[in-house]
Amino acid sequence: MSRHATDVANALLRLGVLDPADPHQRDLRKELFGDPVLWDEVTERLAAVGYDLVQMLGHVGVRLTRATAVDPLVTAKNNLGLDARHVRVLVYLWLHLVYRQLKETLRDESSEPQGRSQTLFGFDEADDSDAPPTLPVSEVHAEFSDIYAKTTIKSALTGLKKTGFVKEIAGELHAGPALFVLIDHERMEEHVVRLARKGEEQLPPEAG
């Protein structure tokens, strides 16, 4: 294995996720995408220490392998300091900011009827806009106001912004690179399905 591949692997382990806004990290991403030999060598180096090299919708970073990760949702480095509040808000943000993009990508690569995409809860109308989805901060506060104080929600969002899961611009939340890379999307979808089924089981029976 080349010394350069080792240096790149170490840089990825240090950074976690490449920030497309950083010129040096953007160049590193281009180098990885442009050199399949380097990609394979870095992948091998990371696998040797229990990490996967992940690219998702153009975002690149490293996360713990399934066998290594303890948390079923956030397979990231274990020093992120996420607690139950963060994870609950994280699931909500993932559904609104990433899940639709994933399904739109899969729809484009499949033979599903044009203009319709299969989602967790049945067919959903496709969004014709090419712009990535955003979410008003006010909607997050409204969603969790029944279980968390405003300061608690704000603190959770601050933590997720610091760890790169989300960005806030003019009161709108945008998916950060970590929301694409540090989430095991298959396991997240399984988790959301379980939550949906659990919620249905707890609903009162319909009146006859």
DACORTA-V173301 format. One record per residue. N is the residue number from 1. SS is DSSP state (a for helix, b for strand, c for the rest). PSI is psi as a letter, one per 40 degrees, with the letter a starting at -180 (none if undefined). Layout:
# DACORTA-V173301
N&SS&PSI ; N&SS&PSI
This chain:
# DACORTA-V173301
1&c&h ; 2&c&i ; 3&a&d ; 4&a&d ; 5&a&d ; 6&a&d ; 7&a&d ; 8&a&d ; 9&a&d ; 10&a&d ; 11&a&d ; 12&a&d ; 13&a&d ; 14&a&d ; 15&a&d ; 16&c&c ; 17&b&h ; 18&c&h ; 19&c&h ; 20&c&e ; 21&c&e ; 22&c&h ; 23&a&d ; 24&a&d ; 25&a&d ; 26&a&d ; 27&a&d ; 28&a&d ; 29&a&d ; 30&a&d ; 31&a&d ; 32&a&d ; 33&a&d ; 34&a&e ; 35&c&g ; 36&a&d ; 37&a&d ; 38&a&d ; 39&a&d ; 40&a&d ; 41&a&d ; 42&a&d ; 43&a&d ; 44&a&d ; 45&a&d ; 46&a&d ; 47&a&d ; 48&c&d ; 49&c&e ; 50&c&f ; 51&b&i ; 52&b&i ; 53&b&h ; 54&b&h ; 55&b&h ; 56&b&h ; 57&c&f ; 58&c&e ; 59&b&i ; 60&b&i ; 61&b&a ; 62&b&i ; 63&b&i ; 64&b&i ; 65&c&i ; 66&c&d ; 67&c&d ; 68&c&d ; 69&c&h ; 70&c&d ; 71&c&h ; 72&c&e ; 73&c&d ; 74&b&g ; 75&c&g ; 76&c&a ; 77&c&i ; 78&c&e ; 79&c&e ; 80&c&d ; 81&c&f ; 82&c&h ; 83&c&a ; 84&a&d ; 85&a&d ; 86&a&d ; 87&a&d ; 88&a&d ; 89&a&d ; 90&a&d ; 91&a&d ; 92&a&d ; 93&a&d ; 94&a&d ; 95&a&d ; 96&a&d ; 97&a&d ; 98&a&d ; 99&a&d ; 100&a&d ; 101&a&d ; 102&a&d ; 103&a&d ; 104&a&d ; 105&a&d ; 106&a&d ; 107&a&d ; 108&a&d ; 109&c&e ; 110&c&a ; 111&c&f ; 112&c&i ; 113&c&h ; 114&c&h ; 115&c&e ; 116&b&i ; 117&b&h ; 118&b&h ; 119&b&a ; 120&c&d ; 121&c&f ; 122&b&a ; 123&b&h ; 124&b&i ; 125&b&h ; 126&c&i ; 127&c&h ; 128&c&e ; 129&c&h ; 130&c&e ; 131&c&h ; 132&c&i ; 133&c&i ; 134&b&i ; 135&b&h ; 136&b&h ; 137&a&d ; 138&a&d ; 139&a&d ; 140&a&d ; 141&a&d ; 142&a&d ; 143&a&d ; 144&a&e ; 145&c&d ; 146&c&d ; 147&c&d ; 148&c&i ; 149&c&i ; 150&a&d ; 151&a&d ; 152&a&d ; 153&a&d ; 154&a&d ; 155&a&d ; 156&a&d ; 157&a&d ; 158&a&d ; 159&a&d ; 160&a&d ; 161&a&d ; 162&a&d ; 163&c&e ; 164&c&e ; 165&c&d ; 166&b&i ; 167&b&i ; 168&b&h ; 169&b&h ; 170&c&f ; 171&c&e ; 172&b&h ; 173&b&h ; 174&b&i ; 175&b&h ; 176&c&i ; 177&a&d ; 178&a&d ; 179&a&d ; 180&a&d ; 181&a&d ; 182&c&e ; 183&b&h ; 184&c&h ; 185&a&d ; 186&a&d ; 187&a&d ; 188&a&d ; 189&a&d ; 190&a&d ; 191&a&d ; 192&a&d ; 193&a&d ; 194&a&d ; 195&a&d ; 196&a&d ; 197&a&d ; 198&a&d ; 199&a&d ; 200&a&d ; 201&a&d ; 202&a&e ; 203&c&i ; 204&c&i ; 205&c&i ; 206&c&i ; 207&c&h ; 208&c&none
